[in-house]
Amino acid sequence: MWTRKELKEKAKAGLNRNYWKAVLVCGIIFSFLCGGSSAGHASMSSNAVLSSNTSSADLGLSEGALVGIGTAVLLLLIAVIIVLIILKALLINPLEVGIAKFELNAVNSEANVSDLGSGYDVSYKRNAKAMFIYYLYIVIGLIIFVIPGIIIAYQLRMVPYILAENPDMDRKQAFAKSREIMAGNKWKSFVLDLSFLPWLILGSITLGLVNIFYVVPYIHLTHAALYEAIKK
């Protein structure tokens, strides 16, 4: 049985060995490419719509013109969303497998930034497809109801690590393996995540700087240590 203290000690040791590389990979690359970007795009898109509506009203355009502009903006937003989904599926999702590979190497010994390329070099099509379905399951669960989405997220939490460590394993096997090793570990993993809440609060107070330079790499390596603890 694993304990939070053991996992965090292993994560800290890995972070000490690979500090600046972990900051680059987990704190910067993951944070800016794999997380939070969609919210920023949504915010910018909302501002664009508001600006368009305001300027149209100021110009005194007819109702038909306003409808036409609104339709064009909506179609543009839909096109942007589709492009972002495609980019995430083809470029960012396989990168997450490479990041998982980096994290596993970091908690065990020395990691290299070149580990990121493994998501593209090894089983690229499988990685892209598996991670797309991985996120699709979670999103559908969250849409149906929040709790099923959270449960699915914890069931499939280890999929990136399993894909990174088993290049010959297909998507269905990776999903089944994650569900198997997370059985009995979902609640403990949830409590593990809650234990980082004070760190995340500190990160928000420092405008995200502490998150980038310590908290996010620390959390990622702890998750990798969890995988190492339960994978067998």
C-alpha positions in Angstrom: 0.0 0.0 0.0 1.2 3.5 -0.8 1.1 6.6 1.3 1.0 10.2 0.3 4.2 10.9 2.2 6.1 8.2 0.3 4.8 9.4 -3.1 5.7 13.0 -2.3 9.2 12.2 -1.1 9.8 10.3 -4.3 8.5 13.2 -6.3 10.7 15.7 -4.5 13.7 13.5 -5.0 13.0 13.3 -8.8 12.3 17.1 -8.9 15.7 17.8 -7.2 17.5 15.6 -9.8 15.7 17.2 -12.7 14.6 20.6 -11.5 15.0 22.9 -14.5 14.0 20.2 -17.0 10.9 19.5 -14.9 10.1 23.2 -14.8 10.4 23.5 -18.6 8.4 20.3 -19.3 5.7 20.3 -16.6 5.6 23.9 -15.4 5.9 25.7 -18.8 5.2 23.3 -21.7 2.4 21.4 -20.1 0.8 24.4 -18.4 0.7 26.5 -21.6 0.1 23.9 -24.3 -1.9 21.2 -22.5 -3.8 23.1 -19.9 -5.9 26.3 -19.7 -5.4 27.4 -23.3 -9.0 26.8 -24.3 -10.3 29.0 -21.5 -8.1 31.8 -22.9 -9.4 31.3 -26.4 -13.0 31.3 -25.1 -12.3 34.6 -23.2 -10.8 36.2 -26.3 -13.7 35.0 -28.4 -16.2 36.4 -26.0 -14.5 39.7 -26.0 -14.5 39.7 -29.8 -18.2 39.0 -29.9 -18.9 41.8 -27.4 -16.7 44.2 -29.3 -18.5 43.3 -32.6 -22.0 43.8 -31.1 -21.0 47.1 -29.5 -19.5 48.5 -32.6 -22.4 47.4 -34.7 -24.9 49.0 -32.4 -22.9 52.3 -32.4 -22.9 52.3 -36.2 -26.7 51.9 -36.3 -26.7 48.9 -38.6 -30.0 47.3 -39.5 -31.4 44.2 -37.8 -30.6 42.1 -40.8 -27.0 43.3 -40.9 -26.6 42.5 -37.2 -27.9 39.0 -37.7 -25.5 38.5 -40.6 -22.6 39.7 -38.6 -23.6 37.6 -35.6 -23.9 34.5 -37.8 -20.5 35.2 -39.4 -18.9 35.6 -35.9 -20.6 32.3 -34.7 -19.4 30.4 -37.8 -15.9 31.8 -37.3 -15.9 30.7 -33.6 -17.1 27.2 -34.6 -14.3 27.0 -37.2 -11.7 28.1 -34.6 -12.9 25.6 -32.1 -12.8 22.8 -34.7 -9.2 23.8 -35.7 -8.2 23.8 -32.0 -9.7 20.4 -31.4 -7.8 19.0 -34.5 -4.5 20.6 -33.3 -5.0 19.2 -29.8 -5.8 15.7 -31.2 -2.9 15.6 -33.6 -0.2 17.6 -31.8 -0.8 18.2 -28.2 -2.4 14.9 -27.1 0.7 12.8 -28.2 2.8 15.4 -26.5 1.1 14.5 -23.2 2.3 10.9 -23.7 5.9 12.2 -24.1 5.4 14.3 -21.0 4.3 11.2 -19.1 7.5 9.4 -20.3 9.6 12.3 -19.0 7.9 12.2 -15.6 8.4 8.4 -15.2 12.1 8.8 -16.0 12.3 11.8 -13.6 11.0 9.9 -10.6 13.2 6.9 -11.3 16.4 8.5 -12.4 17.4 11.1 -14.9 15.0 12.5 -17.5 15.6 14.3 -20.7 13.6 16.9 -22.6 14.0 14.7 -25.6 11.6 12.3 -23.9 8.8 14.5 -25.2 9.4 13.3 -28.7 8.5 9.7 -27.7 4.8 10.6 -28.0 5.4 11.2 -31.7 8.2 8.8 -32.5 6.6 5.7 -30.9 3.0 4.6 -31.7 2.0 8.1 -32.8 -1.4 7.1 -34.3 -2.3 5.0 -31.2 -1.3 7.9 -28.9 -3.3 10.5 -30.8 -6.4 8.2 -30.9 -6.2 7.0 -27.4 -5.7 10.4 -25.8 -8.6 11.8 -28.0 -10.9 9.1 -26.7 -9.6 9.6 -23.2 -10.6 13.3 -23.2 -13.9 12.5 -25.0 -14.9 10.1 -22.3 -14.2 12.7 -19.6 -16.0 15.5 -21.4 -19.1 13.3 -22.0 -19.1 12.3 -18.4 -18.9 16.0 -17.3 -21.7 17.0 -19.7 -24.0 14.2 -18.5 -23.3 15.0 -14.8 -20.2 16.3 -13.1 -19.6 13.3 -10.8 -19.5 10.7 -13.6 -16.9 12.8 -15.4 -14.7 13.0 -12.3 -15.0 9.3 -11.7 -14.0 8.6 -15.4 -11.1 11.0 -15.1 -9.8 9.0 -12.1 -10.4 5.7 -13.7 -8.4 6.7 -16.7 -5.8 8.8 -14.9 -2.9 6.4 -15.7 -3.6 6.1 -19.4 -0.8 8.5 -20.5 1.7 6.6 -18.3 0.6 3.2 -19.6 0.8 4.4 -23.2 4.3 5.9 -22.5 5.6 2.7 -20.9 3.9 0.2 -23.2 4.4 1.2 -26.9 2.9 -2.1 -28.1 -0.2 -2.0 -26.0 -3.4 -1.0 -27.9 -5.8 1.7 -26.7 -8.4 -0.7 -25.2 -5.8 -2.6 -23.2 -4.4 0.7 -21.9 -7.9 1.9 -20.8 -8.6 -1.5 -19.2 -5.2 -1.5 -17.4 -5.8 2.0 -16.0 -9.3 1.0 -14.7 -7.7 -2.1 -13.2 -4.9 -0.4 -11.3 -7.1 2.5 -10.2 -9.7 0.2 -8.7 -9.5 0.9 -5.0 -7.2 3.9 -5.5 -9.6 6.5 -6.9 -10.6 7.9 -3.5 -7.1 7.9 -2.2 -5.9 9.7 -5.4 -8.7 12.3 -4.9 -7.5 12.9 -1.3 -3.9 13.1 -2.7 -5.0 15.8 -5.1 -6.7 17.7 -2.3 -3.5 17.7 -0.3 -2.0 20.0 -2.9 -4.7 22.6 -2.4 -2.7 24.9 -0.1 0.1 24.9 -2.7 -2.3 25.8 -5.5 -3.7 28.7 -3.3 -0.1 29.9 -2.8 0.4 29.6 -6.5 -2.6 31.8 -7.3 -1.5 34.4 -4.8 1.9 34.6 -6.6 0.1 35.0 -10.0 1.1 31.5 -11.0 4.8 31.8 -10.5 5.0 29.3 -7.7 2.9 26.9 -9.8 5.3 27.1 -12.8 8.5 26.8 -10.8 7.4 24.3 -8.2 3.8 23.2 -7.7 2.9 21.9 -11.2 6.2 19.9 -11.6 5.8 18.6 -8.0 2.2 17.4 -8.7 3.1 15.8 -12.0 6.0 13.8 -10.5 3.8 12.8 -7.6 1.2 11.4 -10.1 4.1 9.5 -11.9 5.2 8.2 -8.5 1.6 7.0 -7.9 1.7 5.1 -11.2 4.9 3.5 -10.2 3.4 2.4 -6.9 0.3 0.8 -8.2 1.2 -0.4 -11.7 2.0 -3.9 -10.6 
